[in-house]
């Protein structure tokens, strides 16, 4: 799932990037080349033959859980996946009942993750593996977005490129670029990430973590002379540049924001043709070419008889330091190792968990995890009518829209000329999302249509709608309770405990065997890349727990951990 944190516009740096290595999600906290690890001919490692067929519990069938299970299966282990709802987690693609895109394929909406940056190279490995296609996503002012309307305080500005916006927006953009350079060594860090210069990344980041762990995003802006104007801070919060307004992130730690802008996570987004949920579903069905131990033709689906196990209701430790799982059918199974990939708050509320599962400091980190709310509402329409030309102005009659009205962000998703299409009428976060929570889908649609009618008085959106709206509020989803983690100031130490949990030789012997994964365990929550990276950490941890090892030519994250471990801040 993407967040609404900003992506700076740096034309000169973009030109320079054409002749330099690409930006990837390489660090800054843990600069390990997950993409190279996945591409290594020697594979991710192996376990002793005596462990082949050993069952390993995987709690959660989202992207992190399915990647974990897929890679454990390839090693010759037998993952047992538990899923309370549906495979995919927040990669959730929902079809509109009775509709199609003009080719017989149902129209659908991305209720969770819908746009992915090219810097997500480990994620892209699996997209390519299962043969999915991507196309540019129509973010505001993106090259493939026909037009954008920025509507603030009742005044609208139409733009095809950023150059079409009034001067004050350029001042805001320049202020953000200056703020990043002065306060966060932006260009230097991006250069180090491009070149995968680990010592330089660690040098810059260590200093910034110590300096900025207690700072909010808003405080970081206020400390910059470039953002001395409240008006500029207000416009930046309501509109920004990249994916939209960012004021919902203002209370969060500035470190969360820097991780995203350094790694290009909010730039050049692409969507998956046919929907993002296809990725975990295809991995579930995929038969690896050369599986260890298992016969050719084995898949996660075949190992499970087609469906994952039901929801986990209880997790506890039993003799021999085993992890014992009770599911919703009352079935009890015990494992040498287990990987928990669901939202960590599930361990506090929906699942009866033994205190002995984690060290007390890790429980504290789970309890302090802060999740952001998020809501969306989509409607199917008869065609991409927004591309019609207004005869008076010569402009598109409707555009991708950023506004301070209730809708906040409206995205226009077409399938080609005169074919049925989809509008995301509203995409909101945090307090803006909570405003929608008491309303059902139709009530939400009415409020949204009213807001958009104020921006586009000549456009009758309603006459193009061909089906009922569909909506989601992730904070109200019982197996999620929020869209994604977003650290508050002072939370760095908590995040470090969760991310490094896969290094279990450092834990007491009676606290090993359960591994944490998922994007909320990662440094970049809300991004599918974080889900994949922590899955690979957990795979390494399980392999190591069972006496396995990587090939020396392709060391894993645990093998090089001591050289690149995240900054450790003092606790006294």
N, C-alpha and C positions, 0 to 999 in steps of 0.2 A: 504494500500500500504506500503511495508517495505522500510526502508531507508538503506543507506550504512554505518551507523555508526558501530563501532567495538564491538566485543565480545571478552573479554580477555580469554586466555586459562589458566586455573588454575587447574592443575591435582590434587593437594592436596585438594583443595576446592571441586572439583568434587567428590572425594572419600568421603569427609566429608558429602556432600549433600545426600549421599545414606541413612544416618541415621538421617537426620534432615528434618524439613518441607521444602517443595519446594519453590523456588523463584517464586513470582508472581508479577504482576504489581500493587503492593500495595504501593502507594506513588512514589517518596518521597515527592512530593509537597502537596498532599492531601491524606493521608493514610486512605482511607475508603475501607472497605471490600465489594466491589460491588458483588463479587461472593457469599458471605454469604447473602447479601441482596436479591439476585435473588433466592437463595435456601430456604429462609425463608418460612415456611408453611403459615404464615399469609399474604403473598403476598406483593406487593409494596405499598399498601395503597388503600384508597377508597375516592370517592367524594360523597357529599350528593345526595340522590335519586332525589332531584329536579333538579340536573344537568345532570342526565342520558339522553343520547341522544344529549347533547350539542355538537355542531360542534367545532372542533379545527383545524385550518389550520396547515399543515405540509409541509413546502417548501423544496423539495428535496427528491427523492426516492432512495438515496443511503442507505448504511447499517444503518447509524445513523437515517435517516428519517423513515425507515421501522421499526426499533426497537422502536422508539418513537411512531409511529402510532399503532403498535401491542400492546404495553403495555397500551396506552390510551384506545384502544378498549376494552381490558380486564377489564378496570375499569368502562366500561359502557358509555364512551364518544364516539363521532363519529368523528374520524380523517378524514380530507379531504386532501389527499396527492396530491401535485402538482409536476410534473416531466417533465423537458424540453426535456429529451433525452430518457433514458431507465432505468428501475428499476435496481438498483445495483450500480450506481455511478462508483467509481473506483474499485469495484468488478466487473470487466468486462471480461467475458469469451467469446472469439470469435471463432466460428467454421471455419475451412478451407473448402471452398466450394468443394463438391464432394468427400470428403475424409472420411475414417473411420479408427478406430484403430484395425481392424481385427475382431471385434465382432459386427459390424453394428453400433457402436456408432461413431459419427463424431469426428475426431481429432480436438482438440481445443488448444487455446493459451490464457494464462492469460496476458491480456494487462495491467492490474493494479496489484492489490494485488495477489501474487502467493505463499507466504510462511508465515507461522504463528508460533510463538513460543508457547510452552506449558504454558508459564507464562501468556498468554492472557486468564485468566480463565473466565472472564465475556463473552468474545467472544465465548469461548468454550461452555459455557452454551447454547447458541443458536445453535451452530453446533450440539451438542448432541440432542437438542430439536427437530430439524427437521430431525435427523437421517442420517447425512452426515458422510462419512468415510474419514479418512486422512491417508497419507503415508509419510515417511521421504522425505524431499526435498534435492536434490543433490547439496548442497552448497559446496564450495571448502574445501577439506580435511575433510568433514563430514564422519562419520562412514559408511553411506550407499552410498557414492560416490565412484565408482570404482577406479578412479584415477584423479589427478589434475595436470595440467601443469601451472607453473608460468613462464611467458616469459617477461623478462625485458632487455631493451637495446640490443635486438637481441640475448640474451642467454636464453635458455629454461631449466627448471628443472622439471623432472617428479617425482611425489610423490604419494604414496598411503596413507601415513600418514605424519604428520608434521615432524616426525623423519627423513624422507627421504630428507628433504630440507637442503641446505648448512648451515653451522654454522652461517653465518651472519643473516639468517632469525630467528634463535633461539635467537640471540642477540637482534633483533628487538622486538620479542615477550617478552623477559625478560624485555626489557626497558619499554614497554607499561605496563606490570604488575607492575613494580616498580613505574612508573609514577602515576598509579592509587592509589597505596598504600600510597605513600608519599604525593600526592597532593589532594586526595579525600577520604581517609579513606575507601577504597573499601571493605575490608573484614569486617570491623565493620558495615558498612551500609548494606551489604548483610546479615549479621547475624541478624541485627535488622529487615530487611524486611522478612526474613524467619520466625522469631519469632513473627512478627507483633507487635513489640515493638514500639508503637507510640511515647512515650516520647523520646526514643533514636533516632528514625528516625528524629524527629523534631529538636532535639538538633544538630545533625550532619548537617542536610540540612540547617538550619537557618544560621549557621556559613558559610557554603560554598556559599550560595546564596549571602550573603553580600560580601564575598571575591571575588567571581568569576563572578558576573553578567557582568562585563565589559571586560571579557577575551574571546578571540577566542580559538577555538580548537587548532590551530597551536601555539598560544602564550602559552597555557598550556603545550604543548610538549616542547617548547623552554625553559620554566622556569624550566624544570626538568633536573637534572644532568644526568639522565639515557639517555636522548635524546640529549646529547651535540653534537653528530655527525650528520652533515647534511645528510650524506649517509643513516644513520639509519632512519631519518625522511622522506627521499625521498622514501625509500623502504616501510616504513610503510604507506605512503600516496598512493603508487601505488598498493600495494598488501594487506597489513594488514593481519589479521587472522579473520575468521568468514565468512562474506559474500562477502568480496572483498576489493578493494581499497577504501580509505576514503579521498583522498586529495580534493575531491569535497566538503567535509564538513569542510575543514580547516578554512574558514572564519566565520563559524557559532559559536554560543555561546557554550562554553564547557559545560554549564549546560544541553544543549540538548543532548550531548553525554553521560553525566553521568546518565541521566534519563534512558537511554537505557541499558547501561552496568550494572547498579545496578540491574535492573529488569529482566535480562536475555532475553531481547527482541530480541537479535540477535543470540540466541543459539538454537540448536536442532530444527530447523524449520521443519514444516510439510506442505504438500500441500493437498488441498481438492480434492478427487477423483471426476472427472467429472467437476471440475471447481468451483471457489469461488462464482460466481454469483448465483449459486444454493441457497446459504443461504438467501439472500434477496428475491429471487423469491419464495422459499418455505415458508418463513414467510408471504409473501403476500397472499399465498393461504391457510395458515394453519388455522384450525378451533380450537380455544382453547377449552379445555375440559369443563371448567366451566366458561363461560363468564358471567359477570355481565350485567344485563339489556337485552342484546341481546339474541335471541333464539339460541339454539344449532345448529351448522352448519354455524354460521356467521363467515366470514373471512374478511380481508381487501379487497380482490378482490370482494366479494359479496356486501360489502357496497359501492363500487365504480362502480358497474356494469361491472366489469372486468378490467377496465383501470383507471389509475390515471388521475387527471385533467391535462391540458396542462401547459406549462411554465408560470410562474408568470412574468408579465410585469410591475406591479406597486404595491407598498406597502405604505400605509399611515395610519395615525391615524384619526379617526372620533369621533364625540361626544360620551360621555360616556366612553371615553378611550378604544374604540374598535379598532381592527386592520382590515383594509379593504384591500382586495386583488383583483386585476384585473388580469385576465389570458389572454393568447394569443388568446382565442376565443372572448374576449371582455366581458366575464362574470364577474360580480362584486359581491363579497360576503363579509360579515362583520362578524367578530368573536370576542368572548370574550378573546380568547387567540390564539397565533400562535407560532410555533416553526420553526426557520430558520436553516436548516441543510446543505445547499449548501456551497460551498467555499465562505468565507466572502467577497472576492473581487467582487462577483456578485452584492453585494449591492452598489458597487461604479460605476458599468458600465452597466451591462446587465438589471438591474431592476431599475426602477424609484422609488427611496426611499425618503420618507419624512424625513427631518432632525430631526423631533420630535420623530422618532422611537427609537433612542438611545440617551443617554447623550453624550455630546460633547467629553468627555474623552474616551468613548467607540468608537466613530467614529474615533478618532485619533488612537486608537489601531488597528482598522480594516485597516486603511490606511497604518499603519506601518508594517502590516503583510508581511513577506517575504516568497515567495514560491520558491521551488526548481524545476528546470526543470528535465524531465526524458523522455527517449525514449527507445523503444524496437523494435526488428524485429525478427519475427519467420518464419521458413519454415517447411513444412511437408517433411518427408523423408520415404523411403520404409521400413527401418528397423534400429535397433540400431547398425549400422555398426561400431561405435566407439569401440565396445567391441571385434572386431576382434583382433587377436594377430599379432603383427609385427614379422615376422619370424626371423629377424636379432636381434632384441632387446628383444623379449619376452614380450614387453609391449603392452598395449592397443594402437591401432593405433591413437586414438584421446581421449582427456580428457576434463573434465571441465577445462576451461581456464581463467586465469587471466593474463592480459597483459597491457603494456603501449601503445600498438598500438590502432588504432581507435575503435576496438571492445570492449575493456576494459574487459567485462565479457561475456563468452559464456557458456550456460547451455545446457546439453544433457538430454532430457526427454523421457524415453522409457516406453513402455507399456507391456514389456515382450519380450522374444526372438522371432525374426523373424516377429514381428508385426510392423505395421507402427508406426512411432515415430515423435517427434518434436525436432527441435533445436531452442533455443533462440540464434541467431547468435550474438546479441549484446544487452547489457543492460547498459545504460549510464546515467549520471546525469550532471546537471548544464552545464558548458561550453562544456563538451563532448557531451551532448545532443544537444546543439545549433549548433554544427558542422554538424549535420545530417539534421537540420530543412529544408534547401532549397531542399533536395533531396527526390524524391518519393521512394516508396518501392523497386522498381527494381534497381534504382540507388544506394540505400543504400546497397542492397544485393551484388551488384558487388564490392563495396568498402570493404565490410566485407569479402567476399570470398577471395579477394586479400590479406587482412591482415592474414587470417587464413592459406592461402596457404604458406605464409612466415614462419609460425610456423610449419605446417605439409606439407612439400613439396611432400610427397609420397601419400597423401590422396586427392582423387578427390571427394570433397563434392558434387559438382554440379551433378554428375551422380546419386546421391541418391535422389535428390530433386524431389518430385512428384506433386507439386502444386505451385501456386503463393505465394510470401511472403506477410505477413501482418505486419503492423507497426503502431506505435502510438508515437506521441510527445505530452505529456500532456500539455506543455506550449502553444500548438497551438489548444487545444481543447476548443471551444468557451464557454462551460459551466464549465470550470475548470481553464484554464489559468495558470496551474502549477500542479505539481505532489502532493506536500504537503507543509505545512508550515514548516519553519525551522528558529527559532529565531536567530537573530543576537545579538552580544553583546549589552547590555543595553536594551533589549526588555523584560526583566522579568516583569516589571511593566505593560506593555501592555498585556502580556499573562495573567497575574493575573486578569486584568479587564475583559477579555473575558471569562475566565473559571468561575469566580465567579458571572457572570451576572445572573445566575439562582436564586441567593439570592436577590429577588427583594423587600423585605421589606425595604432594605437599599436604594432603589432608590426613587426619587420623584414619587408621585402618578401618574403623567401624563407620566411617562416613563416605566410603567409596562405593562405586558401582552404579549410582544414579547420576546421569549426565544431563545438563541443561542445554537446550538449543532453542532456536527461534529468533525472529528479528528483534524481540525485546531484550534478548540476552546480548545481542550484537551492539556495536557502537553506533550503527546507523539504523535504528528502528524505523519502521515504516517503509523500508526499502527491501525488495526481494533479495538483493545481494546479501544483506545481513542475515537473512534466513538461511541462505545457501552456505555462507561462510561458517556460521555456528554449527550447521549440520555437519560440515566437514571436520570441524574441531571435535564434535562428539563422536564421529566415526573413528577418528584417530584415538580418542580416549577409550572407546570400547575395545578397539583392536589391541591397544596397549594393556588394558585390564585383563584381557584373555591371553596374554603372553605373545602377542603378535608384534610385528615390526614393519617399518617401511623399507624399501630398497634404498641402499646408500646413494644411488643416483637420483632419488626423488624424495628427499626428506619432507616430512609432514610438519604441520604447525607445532606439534609438541616437541619434535626433534630439535627445532631451532628456537624454541621458546625463550631460553635464557638470554639469547643474543638480541631479541627484539621485544621482550616483555613490556607491557604497558607501563607507563610512568607510575611509580608508587609514591603516593603522598603520605607524609607522616600522619599518624592518628593521635598523637599526644600533644 
